[in-house]
Amino acid sequence: MSDIEQVPAKDWETWVDENDAVVLDVRNPDEWAAAILPGVQKVALPDLPTSLDTLDKDRSLLVICRSGSRSQQAAIFLQSQGYTAANAAGGMKALGLQD
């Protein structure tokens, strides 16, 4: 179940373009205030199970968080629910957008 594609965070734009994907930011609202990627969909990880109806099952999801741990958990969960999801490895830290 952990066969989640690991996309280097620095390659997020290319991966999204190539896969016609949506970036899903699963950080907490206070983290969104610090920095956010353009065009992302925001759903904090604790809210993900009750927010599935806001996600498009027909599009791949690139899940991002601060360091890649929560996004990995979210991607595993999303795949178990029938979504196509990849993890932005290294997260916002790898992009230099969060400490």
Backbone hydrogen bonds, N-H to C=O, Kabsch-Sander energy under -0.5 kcal/mol:
donor,donor_aa,acceptor,acceptor_aa,energy
4,I,2,S,-1.1
5,E,85,A,-0.5
7,V,5,E,-0.7
7,V,87,N,-3.2
9,A,89,A,-2.1
11,D,8,P,-2.6
12,W,9,A,-1.9
15,W,11,D,-2.5
16,V,12,W,-2.6
17,D,13,E,-2.4
18,E,14,T,-2.8
19,N,15,W,-1.8
20,D,16,V,-0.6
20,D,17,D,-0.8
21,A,16,V,-2.1
22,V,60,S,-2.5
24,L,22,V,-0.5
24,L,62,L,-2.6
25,D,23,V,-0.6
25,D,41,Q,-2.8
26,V,24,L,-0.7
26,V,64,I,-2.4
31,E,28,N,-1.3
32,W,28,N,-1.7
33,A,29,P,-1.5
34,A,30,D,-0.6
34,A,31,E,-0.8
35,A,31,E,-1.4
40,V,37,L,-1.2
41,Q,23,V,-3.1
43,V,25,D,-2.1
43,V,41,Q,-0.5
45,L,26,V,-2.1
47,D,44,A,-1.8
48,L,44,A,-0.7
48,L,45,L,-1.4
50,T,47,D,-0.7
51,S,47,D,-0.5
51,S,48,L,-1.7
54,T,51,S,-2.1
55,L,52,L,-1.9
57,K,55,L,-0.7
59,R,56,D,-1.5
60,S,19,N,-0.6
61,L,84,T,-2.6
62,L,22,V,-2.7
63,V,61,L,-0.7
63,V,86,A,-3.1
64,I,24,L,-2.7
72,Q,68,G,-1.0
73,Q,69,S,-2.0
74,A,70,R,-2.6
75,A,71,S,-2.5
76,I,72,Q,-2.3
77,F,73,Q,-2.3
78,L,74,A,-3.1
79,Q,75,A,-2.5
80,S,76,I,-1.9
81,Q,77,F,-0.9
81,Q,78,L,-0.8
82,G,79,Q,-1.7
83,Y,78,L,-2.5
85,A,83,Y,-0.6
86,A,61,L,-2.6
87,N,5,E,-2.9
88,A,63,V,-2.8
89,A,7,V,-1.9
89,A,87,N,-1.3
90,G,67,S,-0.7
91,G,88,A,-1.7
92,M,65,C,-2.5
93,K,66,R,-2.9
93,K,90,G,-0.5
94,A,90,G,-1.7
95,L,91,G,-0.9
96,G,93,K,-1.5
97,L,92,M,-2.5
98,Q,92,M,-0.7
